[in-house]
């Protein structure tokens, strides 16, 4: 297979309408226990791809951009429109801002593995291509894991269920399990789904409580990512 390149990338700065911050991370399982305390939580696969935000107004996709620094990202709307996992229209009135991850599953990456190092770099480069026809061939998937704006639920789990009803692919999640068991279950689910993951995200179920914890310039304080290994 002839190797294509990521030359001529479309670097147009885009200001997110809402912050799309990163996560606080740890490799210390005891820190996870301290963070959660006795609060109810939900555990989600931490997908290893490129974070982006999608904005819908009255059911129509109007913007898509990479996270960047959480305030300014890169416009990828032209490519978002050609991914089957990103609906161009949804049955929703008002504004909806969805955070998620652009990934290439290990199963789909098999077709490109001889030319590219890993699914994460491949996905990050492919979604930035100037040619949307070429991007459409790259077998990328958008997996949602956050509702930044929209809905009116009290529990985070209900946001994820609502996204599923709108035909979004949602990151694997579990609840009502001890955190150690949740980690193992999500690792098993990642293998079943062929998802590249590098950890597990623990998030407080009570949305109002999570918001009350505030934020830093880097991350919101309502979640913690448990990392399996060092970032390289």
Z-matrix of the N, CA and C atoms (Angstrom, degrees):
N
C 1 1.459
C 2 1.520 1 109.78
N 3 1.280 2 114.49 1 131.44
C 4 1.458 3 119.47 2 -179.78
C 5 1.522 4 109.64 3 -72.40
N 6 1.290 5 114.63 4 132.18
C 7 1.460 6 119.29 5 -178.30
C 8 1.519 7 110.28 6 -79.80
N 9 1.345 8 116.27 7 127.45
C 10 1.456 9 120.55 8 173.57
C 11 1.514 10 107.98 9 -96.46
N 12 1.290 11 117.10 10 166.20
C 13 1.459 12 120.67 11 -175.13
C 14 1.519 13 110.45 12 -118.85
N 15 1.322 14 114.59 13 171.10
C 16 1.447 15 120.52 14 178.34
C 17 1.535 16 110.00 15 -104.34
N 18 1.343 17 116.26 16 30.46
C 19 1.459 18 119.73 17 178.88
C 20 1.526 19 109.64 18 -72.79
N 21 1.310 20 115.36 19 156.09
C 22 1.450 21 119.98 20 177.53
C 23 1.519 22 112.49 21 70.12
N 24 1.313 23 117.56 22 36.66
C 25 1.446 24 120.32 23 -178.58
C 26 1.521 25 110.81 24 -68.74
N 27 1.322 26 114.20 25 155.31
C 28 1.459 27 121.67 26 -173.78
C 29 1.522 28 108.96 27 -95.36
N 30 1.322 29 117.83 28 91.50
C 31 1.465 30 121.23 29 -175.60
C 32 1.529 31 109.76 30 -99.43
N 33 1.317 32 117.01 31 82.05
C 34 1.454 33 121.86 32 176.24
C 35 1.518 34 107.88 33 -111.69
N 36 1.312 35 116.55 34 117.86
C 37 1.460 36 120.22 35 -178.57
C 38 1.526 37 110.44 36 -65.09
N 39 1.315 38 114.93 37 140.88
C 40 1.460 39 120.81 38 -178.67
C 41 1.521 40 108.58 39 -137.17
N 42 1.321 41 117.08 40 128.04
C 43 1.460 42 121.31 41 179.35
C 44 1.528 43 109.53 42 -90.96
N 45 1.332 44 115.13 43 120.50
C 46 1.458 45 119.22 44 -179.66
C 47 1.533 46 110.53 45 -65.59
N 48 1.328 47 117.54 46 140.64
C 49 1.465 48 119.44 47 176.26
C 50 1.525 49 111.93 48 -69.00
N 51 1.328 50 116.57 49 -23.47
C 52 1.461 51 122.79 50 176.68
C 53 1.528 52 108.46 51 -137.71
N 54 1.322 53 115.97 52 152.16
C 55 1.458 54 119.30 53 -177.46
C 56 1.527 55 110.63 54 -63.11
N 57 1.317 56 115.15 55 140.24
C 58 1.462 57 122.09 56 177.57
C 59 1.528 58 106.56 57 -125.45
N 60 1.333 59 115.13 58 73.17
C 61 1.455 60 120.73 59 -171.70
C 62 1.524 61 112.31 60 -79.92
N 63 1.316 62 115.25 61 170.55
C 64 1.459 63 122.53 62 -179.19
C 65 1.531 64 110.03 63 -85.51
N 66 1.330 65 116.40 64 -163.72
C 67 1.454 66 122.38 65 -179.77
C 68 1.523 67 110.81 66 -120.58
N 69 1.323 68 115.84 67 146.52
C 70 1.459 69 119.29 68 167.47
C 71 1.519 70 107.43 69 -73.73
N 72 1.328 71 116.50 70 138.97
C 73 1.470 72 120.20 71 -172.74
C 74 1.524 73 111.21 72 -124.57
N 75 1.334 74 115.08 73 153.00
C 76 1.457 75 121.62 74 175.51
C 77 1.527 76 109.35 75 -151.47
N 78 1.327 77 115.91 76 154.13
C 79 1.465 78 120.98 77 170.52
C 80 1.529 79 110.25 78 -112.44
N 81 1.322 80 115.90 79 6.20
C 82 1.463 81 122.79 80 -177.86
C 83 1.530 82 109.01 81 -98.81
N 84 1.325 83 117.40 82 110.19
C 85 1.455 84 121.03 83 -177.95
C 86 1.523 85 111.73 84 -63.46
N 87 1.334 86 116.93 85 -28.38
C 88 1.466 87 119.95 86 177.72
C 89 1.526 88 111.12 87 -67.01
N 90 1.321 89 116.41 88 -31.18
C 91 1.461 90 119.71 89 177.60
C 92 1.529 91 110.40 90 -67.86
N 93 1.319 92 116.44 91 -33.35
C 94 1.468 93 120.09 92 175.31
C 95 1.522 94 109.81 93 -60.58
N 96 1.335 95 116.28 94 -45.76
C 97 1.466 96 121.23 95 180.00
C 98 1.525 97 110.71 96 -61.17
N 99 1.331 98 116.97 97 -42.53
C 100 1.464 99 120.32 98 -179.67
C 101 1.528 100 110.60 99 -66.51
N 102 1.319 101 116.12 100 -39.33
C 103 1.462 102 120.63 101 -178.79
C 104 1.525 103 111.03 102 -64.08
N 105 1.318 104 117.23 103 -45.39
C 106 1.459 105 121.28 104 -175.26
C 107 1.527 106 112.86 105 -74.40
N 108 1.322 107 116.75 106 -35.70
C 109 1.458 108 119.29 107 -178.09
C 110 1.513 109 110.47 108 57.11
N 111 1.330 110 116.14 109 -128.56
C 112 1.470 111 120.71 110 -179.87
C 113 1.531 112 112.24 111 -107.63
N 114 1.315 113 116.58 112 8.15
C 115 1.462 114 120.69 113 -177.45
C 116 1.539 115 111.25 114 -75.91
N 117 1.330 116 115.98 115 149.30
C 118 1.453 117 119.64 116 175.47
C 119 1.523 118 109.28 117 -73.34
N 120 1.332 119 115.98 118 141.35
C 121 1.454 120 120.24 119 -175.33
C 122 1.522 121 110.96 120 -140.98
N 123 1.282 122 114.33 121 165.84
C 124 1.460 123 122.78 122 174.31
C 125 1.521 124 107.32 123 -124.17
N 126 1.332 125 117.02 124 138.90
C 127 1.462 126 121.79 125 179.01
C 128 1.524 127 109.32 126 -110.54
N 129 1.332 128 116.41 127 135.05
C 130 1.461 129 122.11 128 -178.00
C 131 1.525 130 110.30 129 -129.89
N 132 1.314 131 116.09 130 151.02
C 133 1.465 132 119.86 131 172.77
C 134 1.518 133 109.42 132 -62.05
N 135 1.334 134 116.58 133 134.22
C 136 1.463 135 120.89 134 173.18
C 137 1.528 136 107.37 135 -91.48
N 138 1.304 137 115.58 136 98.50
C 139 1.455 138 121.05 137 -175.43
C 140 1.521 139 111.49 138 -70.63
N 141 1.319 140 115.79 139 143.27
C 142 1.461 141 121.57 140 -177.16
C 143 1.527 142 109.13 141 -102.91
N 144 1.329 143 115.33 142 83.49
C 145 1.460 144 121.14 143 -179.18
C 146 1.514 145 110.15 144 -148.31
N 147 1.323 146 116.11 145 -140.66
C 148 1.465 147 121.58 146 -179.64
C 149 1.521 148 108.74 147 -120.24
N 150 1.328 149 116.52 148 121.06
C 151 1.455 150 121.06 149 -179.01
C 152 1.521 151 111.15 150 -72.87
N 153 1.331 152 115.35 151 139.04
C 154 1.464 153 119.20 152 175.29
C 155 1.521 154 109.65 153 -147.47
N 156 1.314 155 115.71 154 164.88
C 157 1.454 156 122.05 155 179.28
C 158 1.515 157 110.57 156 -121.35
N 159 1.331 158 116.24 157 137.81
C 160 1.464 159 122.85 158 177.82
C 161 1.524 160 109.00 159 -115.02
N 162 1.330 161 115.72 160 134.68
C 163 1.460 162 119.57 161 178.73
C 164 1.525 163 110.16 162 -118.98
N 165 1.328 164 114.69 163 129.90
C 166 1.459 165 121.76 164 177.75
C 167 1.526 166 109.04 165 -117.90
N 168 1.331 167 115.53 166 137.62
C 169 1.454 168 121.41 167 173.32
C 170 1.521 169 107.68 168 -121.82
N 171 1.350 170 115.22 169 118.82
C 172 1.468 171 121.07 170 -177.92
C 173 1.523 172 111.96 171 48.49
N 174 1.330 173 114.23 172 43.62
C 175 1.452 174 120.05 173 173.32
C 176 1.510 175 116.40 174 86.20
N 177 1.316 176 118.28 175 0.80
C 178 1.467 177 120.75 176 -178.13
C 179 1.526 178 110.24 177 -112.98
N 180 1.331 179 116.75 178 132.85
C 181 1.461 180 121.64 179 177.25
C 182 1.524 181 109.33 180 -70.00
N 183 1.339 182 116.40 181 118.51
C 184 1.466 183 119.86 182 -176.35
C 185 1.520 184 112.94 183 -114.10
N 186 1.332 185 117.85 184 -18.71
C 187 1.466 186 118.96 185 177.62
C 188 1.514 187 110.15 186 -156.03
N 189 1.334 188 114.57 187 152.46
C 190 1.464 189 122.89 188 174.69
C 191 1.515 190 106.85 189 -149.94
N 192 1.326 191 116.92 190 129.60
C 193 1.456 192 120.25 191 -176.83
C 194 1.517 193 110.82 192 -150.73
N 195 1.338 194 115.98 193 150.10
C 196 1.459 195 121.00 194 175.02
C 197 1.522 196 109.01 195 -68.65
N 198 1.336 197 116.46 196 160.18
C 199 1.469 198 119.52 197 -178.32
C 200 1.517 199 111.83 198 -64.27
N 201 1.320 200 118.69 199 -41.99
C 202 1.462 201 119.75 200 -175.52
C 203 1.517 202 110.35 201 61.89
N 204 1.319 203 116.82 202 -124.96
C 205 1.468 204 120.89 203 179.03
C 206 1.530 205 112.35 204 -95.95
N 207 1.326 206 115.82 205 11.40
C 208 1.459 207 120.39 206 -179.21
C 209 1.508 208 113.35 207 94.46
N 210 1.328 209 116.13 208 -20.46
C 211 1.463 210 122.32 209 177.95
C 212 1.532 211 110.08 210 -112.05
N 213 1.329 212 115.44 211 -47.46
C 214 1.463 213 122.54 212 179.51
C 215 1.518 214 109.66 213 -117.39
N 216 1.320 215 116.44 214 127.17
C 217 1.458 216 121.62 215 176.48
C 218 1.516 217 110.36 216 -125.44
N 219 1.340 218 115.92 217 -161.18
C 220 1.461 219 121.74 218 178.11
C 221 1.528 220 109.37 219 -113.84
N 222 1.300 221 115.87 220 137.12
C 223 1.457 222 122.18 221 179.22
C 224 1.533 223 110.48 222 -68.18
N 225 1.351 224 117.34 223 122.01
C 226 1.462 225 121.16 224 177.45
C 227 1.530 226 110.56 225 -128.03
N 228 1.324 227 116.62 226 23.24
C 229 1.465 228 120.51 227 -175.40
C 230 1.524 229 111.94 228 -58.18
N 231 1.348 230 117.01 229 -39.42
C 232 1.467 231 120.02 230 -177.63
C 233 1.521 232 111.78 231 -60.60
N 234 1.343 233 116.96 232 -32.90
C 235 1.462 234 120.39 233 178.81
C 236 1.528 235 112.23 234 -87.49
N 237 1.317 236 116.98 235 -32.98
C 238 1.464 237 119.80 236 178.36
C 239 1.523 238 110.55 237 -59.59
N 240 1.312 239 116.64 238 -34.79
C 241 1.461 240 120.76 239 -177.18
C 242 1.531 241 113.04 240 -66.19
N 243 1.331 242 118.05 241 -19.60
C 244 1.469 243 119.61 242 -176.46
C 245 1.527 244 112.84 243 -101.89
N 246 1.336 245 117.70 244 0.04
C 247 1.463 246 119.89 245 178.75
C 248 1.532 247 109.39 246 -86.61
N 249 1.325 248 118.24 247 124.11
C 250 1.466 249 120.65 248 -179.74
C 251 1.524 250 113.81 249 -58.35
N 252 1.328 251 117.68 250 -26.75
C 253 1.463 252 121.65 251 -177.76
C 254 1.528 253 113.14 252 -81.31
N 255 1.330 254 117.73 253 -4.51
C 256 1.470 255 121.71 254 177.19
C 257 1.518 256 108.41 255 -111.73
N 258 1.327 257 117.98 256 106.60
C 259 1.463 258 119.18 257 178.34
C 260 1.531 259 111.27 258 -68.46
N 261 1.324 260 115.96 259 134.39
C 262 1.465 261 119.87 260 176.59
C 263 1.518 262 111.64 261 -77.05
N 264 1.322 263 116.04 262 -25.90
C 265 1.462 264 121.08 263 175.47
C 266 1.516 265 108.78 264 -137.11
N 267 1.329 266 115.81 265 146.57
C 268 1.460 267 121.94 266 178.12
C 269 1.526 268 108.22 267 -137.41
N 270 1.327 269 117.99 268 153.66
C 271 1.463 270 120.61 269 177.89
C 272 1.530 271 111.16 270 -80.52
N 273 1.336 272 115.24 271 75.67
C 274 1.464 273 120.08 272 -176.86
C 275 1.519 274 109.56 273 -146.57
N 276 1.321 275 116.93 274 129.83
C 277 1.459 276 122.46 275 177.23
C 278 1.522 277 110.00 276 -95.73
N 279 1.324 278 115.26 277 142.76
C 280 1.452 279 119.50 278 -179.95
C 281 1.513 280 111.28 279 95.31
N 282 1.336 281 115.30 280 -157.05
C 283 1.467 282 121.46 281 -175.87
C 284 1.521 283 110.82 282 -107.05
N 285 1.334 284 115.30 283 136.09
C 286 1.458 285 121.76 284 176.54
C 287 1.519 286 108.36 285 -135.61
N 288 1.337 287 116.36 286 125.51
C 289 1.457 288 121.86 287 178.39
C 290 1.525 289 107.57 288 -120.26
N 291 1.332 290 116.07 289 115.94
C 292 1.463 291 122.60 290 -172.40
C 293 1.522 292 110.08 291 -113.08
N 294 1.319 293 116.24 292 129.47
C 295 1.456 294 121.23 293 173.80
C 296 1.514 295 109.81 294 -98.79
N 297 1.313 296 116.64 295 144.00
C 298 1.451 297 120.25 296 179.92
C 299 1.512 298 111.78 297 -167.16
N 300 1.310 299 115.47 298 -168.47
C 301 1.458 300 121.39 299 -174.14
C 302 1.526 301 110.29 300 -128.17
N 303 1.322 302 115.99 301 132.61
C 304 1.456 303 121.24 302 170.55
C 305 1.525 304 107.31 303 -87.22
N 306 1.325 305 117.08 304 118.64
C 307 1.463 306 120.82 305 -178.16
C 308 1.522 307 110.01 306 -131.36
N 309 1.322 308 114.19 307 163.35
C 310 1.458 309 121.27 308 167.50
C 311 1.521 310 105.52 309 -121.37
N 312 1.329 311 117.43 310 119.53
C 313 1.451 312 119.77 311 -178.43
C 314 1.528 313 109.71 312 -65.38
N 315 1.325 314 115.75 313 157.59
C 316 1.469 315 119.49 314 178.24
C 317 1.526 316 111.07 315 -60.23
N 318 1.329 317 116.75 316 -35.23
C 319 1.466 318 120.07 317 179.52
C 320 1.521 319 111.02 318 -63.69
N 321 1.340 320 117.03 319 -43.14
C 322 1.467 321 120.66 320 179.47
C 323 1.522 322 111.74 321 -74.99
N 324 1.324 323 116.15 322 -30.37
C 325 1.467 324 119.85 323 -178.12
C 326 1.523 325 111.99 324 -69.20
N 327 1.325 326 117.82 325 -19.61
C 328 1.462 327 121.22 326 179.14
C 329 1.530 328 111.75 327 -53.72
N 330 1.326 329 116.23 328 -33.26
C 331 1.467 330 120.09 329 -178.50
C 332 1.529 331 112.50 330 -72.52
N 333 1.341 332 117.06 331 -14.23
C 334 1.467 333 120.69 332 -175.20
C 335 1.528 334 112.57 333 -122.86
N 336 1.327 335 116.83 334 -3.33
C 337 1.467 336 121.36 335 -171.17
C 338 1.522 337 113.32 336 -62.29
N 339 1.331 338 118.12 337 -26.10
C 340 1.459 339 119.50 338 -178.70
C 341 1.521 340 112.10 339 -71.36
N 342 1.325 341 116.68 340 -18.88
C 343 1.463 342 120.63 341 -176.66
C 344 1.526 343 114.14 342 -111.89
N 345 1.322 344 117.73 343 -15.79
C 346 1.462 345 119.95 344 -174.98
C 347 1.518 346 110.55 345 -129.95
N 348 1.315 347 115.86 346 150.75
C 349 1.465 348 122.03 347 -169.72
C 350 1.519 349 113.66 348 -69.95
N 351 1.339 350 117.25 349 -48.40
C 352 1.456 351 120.18 350 -176.42
C 353 1.522 352 110.31 351 -156.65
N 354 1.327 353 118.60 352 163.02
C 355 1.474 354 121.03 353 -177.42
C 356 1.515 355 113.96 354 -60.51
N 357 1.345 356 116.97 355 -34.78
C 358 1.465 357 118.67 356 -176.85
C 359 1.538 358 111.10 357 -65.05
N 360 1.333 359 117.39 358 -51.34
C 361 1.460 360 120.01 359 -179.64
C 362 1.522 361 111.36 360 -63.41
N 363 1.330 362 115.47 361 -37.54
C 364 1.453 363 120.37 362 178.99
C 365 1.530 364 110.91 363 -62.71
N 366 1.340 365 117.23 364 -46.07
C 367 1.458 366 121.06 365 -179.81
C 368 1.527 367 111.28 366 -65.22
N 369 1.340 368 115.93 367 -42.90
C 370 1.462 369 120.18 368 -178.01
C 371 1.528 370 111.85 369 -63.54
N 372 1.327 371 117.08 370 -38.15
C 373 1.455 372 119.84 371 178.23
C 374 1.512 373 112.41 372 -75.98
N 375 1.321 374 116.62 373 -39.51
C 376 1.460 375 120.79 374 -175.42
C 377 1.524 376 112.56 375 -65.93
N 378 1.340 377 117.57 376 -39.83
C 379 1.464 378 119.68 377 -177.18
C 380 1.522 379 111.44 378 -71.58
N 381 1.347 380 116.98 379 -14.42
C 382 1.459 381 120.92 380 179.09
C 383 1.537 382 112.77 381 -95.99
N 384 1.304 383 117.96 382 0.43
C 385 1.466 384 120.35 383 -178.08
C 386 1.521 385 111.31 384 -60.72
N 387 1.309 386 115.95 385 145.04
C 388 1.456 387 120.67 386 178.01
C 389 1.521 388 111.10 387 -71.83
N 390 1.312 389 116.59 388 -34.13
C 391 1.461 390 122.60 389 -176.75
C 392 1.525 391 109.97 390 -89.41
N 393 1.327 392 117.25 391 107.66
C 394 1.459 393 120.38 392 -178.13
C 395 1.523 394 112.03 393 -69.35
N 396 1.323 395 117.66 394 -26.52
C 397 1.467 396 120.02 395 176.11
C 398 1.523 397 110.83 396 -64.88
N 399 1.333 398 116.20 397 -38.80
C 400 1.457 399 120.46 398 176.99
C 401 1.528 400 110.39 399 -69.19
N 402 1.331 401 116.01 400 -41.34
C 403 1.463 402 120.05 401 178.98
C 404 1.526 403 110.79 402 -59.80
N 405 1.318 404 116.78 403 -38.83
C 406 1.463 405 121.13 404 -178.38
C 407 1.523 406 112.20 405 -61.38
N 408 1.338 407 117.01 406 -23.57
C 409 1.467 408 121.12 407 -179.56
C 410 1.528 409 112.53 408 -82.49
N 411 1.329 410 117.14 409 -9.35
C 412 1.461 411 120.94 410 -170.50
C 413 1.531 412 114.86 411 -84.77
N 414 1.322 413 118.40 412 -0.12
C 415 1.474 414 122.65 413 174.74
C 416 1.530 415 112.47 414 57.44
N 417 1.327 416 115.66 415 46.50
C 418 1.455 417 120.59 416 178.73
C 419 1.528 418 110.35 417 -88.07
N 420 1.324 419 115.59 418 153.66
C 421 1.458 420 121.78 419 179.24
C 422 1.519 421 109.90 420 -130.97
N 423 1.334 422 116.38 421 133.31
C 424 1.462 423 121.05 422 172.01
C 425 1.520 424 107.88 423 -94.02
N 426 1.339 425 115.32 424 125.21
C 427 1.464 426 121.54 425 179.29
C 428 1.524 427 108.02 426 -118.10
N 429 1.312 428 116.66 427 117.03
C 430 1.470 429 121.59 428 -175.96
C 431 1.526 430 111.09 429 -81.25
N 432 1.336 431 115.93 430 145.36
C 433 1.462 432 119.85 431 175.82
C 434 1.537 433 114.00 432 -143.71
N 435 1.313 434 117.21 433 6.92
C 436 1.474 435 118.70 434 -176.00
C 437 1.524 436 110.82 435 -158.13
N 438 1.324 437 115.63 436 144.11
C 439 1.466 438 122.02 437 169.10
C 440 1.520 439 106.17 438 -114.77
N 441 1.308 440 115.87 439 105.26
C 442 1.460 441 121.06 440 -177.65
C 443 1.520 442 110.45 441 -80.83
N 444 1.328 443 116.73 442 -36.02
C 445 1.466 444 122.66 443 179.13
C 446 1.523 445 108.40 444 -142.73
N 447 1.332 446 115.75 445 132.15
C 448 1.444 447 120.85 446 179.10
C 449 1.519 448 111.70 447 119.04
N 450 1.323 449 115.85 448 166.48
C 451 1.455 450 123.62 449 -175.82
C 452 1.533 451 109.28 450 64.60
N 453 1.312 452 114.73 451 171.24
C 454 1.471 453 119.45 452 -179.20
C 455 1.525 454 109.76 453 -144.32
N 456 1.320 455 115.38 454 40.90
C 457 1.457 456 119.84 455 -178.23
C 458 1.523 457 110.95 456 -88.51
N 459 1.324 458 115.34 457 155.83
C 460 1.461 459 120.61 458 177.93
C 461 1.521 460 112.19 459 -91.21
N 462 1.336 461 116.23 460 -24.95
C 463 1.453 462 121.12 461 -177.86
C 464 1.515 463 110.80 462 -111.80
N 465 1.321 464 115.47 463 139.90
C 466 1.465 465 121.27 464 -177.81
C 467 1.527 466 111.64 465 -62.21
N 468 1.326 467 117.00 466 -35.39
C 469 1.452 468 121.01 467 -178.75
C 470 1.530 469 111.30 468 -60.48
N 471 1.331 470 116.86 469 -33.18
C 472 1.463 471 120.33 470 -179.88
C 473 1.531 472 111.62 471 -70.30
N 474 1.336 473 116.59 472 -29.99
C 475 1.464 474 119.58 473 174.13
C 476 1.527 475 110.89 474 -63.23
N 477 1.331 476 116.09 475 -43.74
C 478 1.460 477 120.16 476 -179.69
C 479 1.524 478 111.03 477 -65.23
N 480 1.314 479 116.49 478 -40.84
C 481 1.461 480 119.75 479 178.65
C 482 1.525 481 111.42 480 -64.67
N 483 1.326 482 115.85 481 -36.69
C 484 1.470 483 119.99 482 178.33
C 485 1.519 484 110.86 483 -66.31
N 486 1.328 485 116.74 484 -39.17
C 487 1.462 486 120.30 485 176.95
C 488 1.533 487 110.88 486 -61.98
N 489 1.323 488 116.23 487 -40.02
C 490 1.457 489 119.78 488 178.07
C 491 1.530 490 111.02 489 -62.04
N 492 1.324 491 116.61 490 -38.57
C 493 1.467 492 120.84 491 178.22
C 494 1.526 493 111.41 492 -64.02
N 495 1.334 494 116.52 493 -28.23
C 496 1.464 495 121.14 494 178.89
C 497 1.527 496 111.53 495 -87.74
N 498 1.340 497 116.23 496 9.88
C 499 1.470 498 123.45 497 174.97
C 500 1.522 499 114.47 498 75.30
N 501 1.344 500 117.36 499 22.63
C 502 1.458 501 119.81 500 170.46
C 503 1.524 502 109.02 501 -82.78
N 504 1.323 503 115.49 502 146.72
C 505 1.460 504 120.95 503 167.82
C 506 1.522 505 106.97 504 -78.52
N 507 1.306 506 117.68 505 125.24
C 508 1.465 507 122.10 506 -175.46
C 509 1.526 508 109.52 507 -112.03
N 510 1.319 509 116.36 508 141.83
C 511 1.458 510 121.06 509 -179.91
C 512 1.526 511 111.09 510 -57.56
N 513 1.328 512 118.48 511 143.07
C 514 1.471 513 119.97 512 176.36
C 515 1.525 514 110.66 513 -56.51
N 516 1.325 515 115.91 514 139.32
C 517 1.458 516 120.83 515 -179.34
C 518 1.517 517 109.44 516 -144.90
N 519 1.333 518 115.31 517 156.53
C 520 1.462 519 122.08 518 175.24
C 521 1.514 520 108.42 519 -140.47
N 522 1.316 521 115.11 520 154.61
C 523 1.453 522 120.67 521 176.51
C 524 1.525 523 108.42 522 -143.55
N 525 1.318 524 116.22 523 169.14
C 526 1.466 525 121.67 524 -179.93
C 527 1.527 526 113.00 525 59.81
N 528 1.336 527 116.15 526 33.47
C 529 1.455 528 121.80 527 174.90
C 530 1.522 529 109.13 528 -129.53
N 531 1.329 530 119.44 529 147.66
C 532 1.466 531 120.74 530 170.12
C 533 1.524 532 108.78 531 -57.57
N 534 1.319 533 117.06 532 147.79
C 535 1.460 534 119.56 533 -173.12
C 536 1.527 535 112.81 534 -60.66
N 537 1.343 536 117.60 535 -33.75
C 538 1.467 537 119.15 536 178.83
C 539 1.533 538 111.04 537 -64.35
N 540 1.334 539 116.20 538 -42.17
C 541 1.459 540 120.34 539 178.34
C 542 1.523 541 111.35 540 -67.54
N 543 1.321 542 116.19 541 -37.27
C 544 1.468 543 120.62 542 179.82
C 545 1.527 544 110.58 543 -60.83
N 546 1.315 545 116.76 544 -40.09
C 547 1.462 546 120.67 545 179.42
C 548 1.521 547 110.76 546 -60.54
N 549 1.329 548 117.29 547 -46.71
C 550 1.457 549 121.05 548 -178.89
C 551 1.526 550 111.52 549 -65.42
N 552 1.323 551 117.15 550 -42.94
C 553 1.465 552 120.70 551 179.78
C 554 1.523 553 110.53 552 -61.20
N 555 1.322 554 117.02 553 -42.94
C 556 1.466 555 120.26 554 -178.51
C 557 1.527 556 111.62 555 -70.30
N 558 1.312 557 117.85 556 -33.67
C 559 1.459 558 119.92 557 173.67
C 560 1.528 559 110.29 558 -62.59
N 561 1.328 560 116.45 559 -41.52
C 562 1.463 561 120.55 560 178.83
C 563 1.532 562 110.83 561 -65.51
N 564 1.333 563 116.73 562 -41.95
C 565 1.461 564 120.31 563 179.88
C 566 1.522 565 111.63 564 -65.37
N 567 1.330 566 116.35 565 -34.73
C 568 1.471 567 119.64 566 178.44
C 569 1.519 568 110.52 567 -63.46
N 570 1.319 569 116.76 568 -38.28
C 571 1.467 570 119.96 569 178.00
C 572 1.524 571 110.81 570 -66.20
N 573 1.316 572 116.25 571 -41.39
C 574 1.471 573 120.39 572 179.43
C 575 1.527 574 110.96 573 -62.40
N 576 1.341 575 115.79 574 -41.49
C 577 1.466 576 120.91 575 -177.51
C 578 1.529 577 113.45 576 -88.44
N 579 1.339 578 116.63 577 -4.24
C 580 1.470 579 122.18 578 -177.69
C 581 1.529 580 111.95 579 61.92
N 582 1.328 581 117.08 580 28.59
C 583 1.458 582 120.90 581 -179.42
C 584 1.530 583 110.74 582 -82.50
N 585 1.327 584 117.91 583 135.50
C 586 1.460 585 119.96 584 169.62
C 587 1.529 586 108.89 585 -77.57
N 588 1.325 587 117.46 586 119.05
C 589 1.461 588 120.61 587 177.47
C 590 1.521 589 108.70 588 -129.06
N 591 1.322 590 116.59 589 155.23
C 592 1.459 591 120.45 590 177.71
C 593 1.520 592 111.51 591 -129.87
N 594 1.333 593 115.99 592 16.27
C 595 1.449 594 118.91 593 178.77
C 596 1.513 595 111.87 594 167.94
N 597 1.328 596 114.65 595 -168.79
C 598 1.458 597 122.48 596 178.39
C 599 1.527 598 108.49 597 -131.06
N 600 1.322 599 116.27 598 136.73
C 601 1.462 600 121.77 599 178.18
C 602 1.521 601 109.18 600 -100.66
N 603 1.318 602 116.39 601 127.74
C 604 1.462 603 122.41 602 175.33
C 605 1.523 604 108.63 603 -106.09
N 606 1.327 605 115.32 604 126.60
C 607 1.464 606 120.12 605 -174.81
C 608 1.516 607 109.91 606 -134.37
N 609 1.328 608 116.49 607 139.09
C 610 1.459 609 120.11 608 179.43
C 611 1.523 610 110.21 609 -67.79
N 612 1.335 611 115.26 610 135.53
C 613 1.466 612 121.06 611 -178.75
C 614 1.529 613 112.14 612 -66.48
N 615 1.319 614 116.61 613 -40.70
C 616 1.467 615 121.66 614 -176.90
C 617 1.533 616 109.29 615 -74.44
N 618 1.322 617 116.20 616 108.05
C 619 1.468 618 120.85 617 -175.19
C 620 1.519 619 111.59 618 -62.98
N 621 1.341 620 117.39 619 -43.09
C 622 1.465 621 120.68 620 -179.14
C 623 1.525 622 111.00 621 -63.10
N 624 1.330 623 116.77 622 -41.08
C 625 1.469 624 119.97 623 177.97
C 626 1.523 625 110.11 624 -63.47
N 627 1.321 626 116.89 625 -43.81
C 628 1.461 627 120.34 626 179.38
C 629 1.521 628 112.09 627 -58.81
N 630 1.325 629 115.90 628 -43.09
C 631 1.462 630 119.63 629 179.46
C 632 1.520 631 111.37 630 -66.27
N 633 1.331 632 116.90 631 -32.05
C 634 1.467 633 120.30 632 -178.25
C 635 1.522 634 112.45 633 -67.17
N 636 1.336 635 117.04 634 -18.17
C 637 1.463 636 120.72 635 -179.96
C 638 1.518 637 112.43 636 -76.10
N 639 1.333 638 116.71 637 -17.60
C 640 1.455 639 120.14 638 176.59
C 641 1.518 640 113.56 639 82.93
N 642 1.329 641 115.00 640 -156.47
C 643 1.461 642 121.05 641 -174.04
C 644 1.514 643 110.79 642 -155.98
N 645 1.321 644 115.77 643 164.87
C 646 1.460 645 122.33 644 168.55
C 647 1.525 646 106.58 645 -110.44
N 648 1.317 647 116.92 646 -176.28
C 649 1.469 648 119.10 647 175.84
C 650 1.518 649 111.42 648 -71.23
N 651 1.340 650 116.90 649 -13.38
C 652 1.462 651 122.13 650 -175.99
C 653 1.525 652 113.38 651 -105.23
N 654 1.356 653 116.97 652 -37.83
C 655 1.458 654 119.00 653 -173.05
C 656 1.526 655 111.48 654 -151.87
N 657 1.340 656 114.22 655 156.25
C 658 1.459 657 120.58 656 168.50
C 659 1.527 658 108.36 657 -78.32
N 660 1.334 659 116.63 658 152.35
C 661 1.461 660 120.53 659 -174.40
C 662 1.528 661 113.66 660 -95.38
N 663 1.329 662 116.06 661 11.70
C 664 1.466 663 119.26 662 -177.58
C 665 1.525 664 113.07 663 -92.79
N 666 1.336 665 117.41 664 4.26
C 667 1.465 666 120.51 665 -177.44
C 668 1.521 667 110.01 666 -148.72
N 669 1.332 668 114.37 667 157.82
C 670 1.461 669 121.51 668 177.03
C 671 1.521 670 108.08 669 -141.10
N 672 1.331 671 116.16 670 134.50
C 673 1.463 672 121.12 671 179.00
C 674 1.521 673 109.90 672 -100.84
N 675 1.319 674 115.76 673 123.43
C 676 1.457 675 121.52 674 174.10
C 677 1.523 676 107.65 675 -92.20
N 678 1.330 677 116.61 676 116.86
C 679 1.475 678 121.81 677 -174.88
C 680 1.523 679 110.52 678 -94.25
N 681 1.332 680 114.64 679 139.35
C 682 1.457 681 120.28 680 178.94
C 683 1.523 682 112.42 681 -78.08
N 684 1.335 683 116.71 682 -32.77
C 685 1.456 684 120.16 683 -174.61
C 686 1.519 685 109.09 684 -156.52
N 687 1.346 686 115.75 685 170.81
C 688 1.456 687 120.28 686 -177.85
C 689 1.514 688 111.38 687 -66.93
N 690 1.340 689 115.81 688 145.37
C 691 1.455 690 120.47 689 170.69
C 692 1.514 691 108.96 690 -74.07
N 693 1.327 692 116.09 691 138.60
C 694 1.473 693 120.27 692 177.98
C 695 1.501 694 108.95 693 -129.41
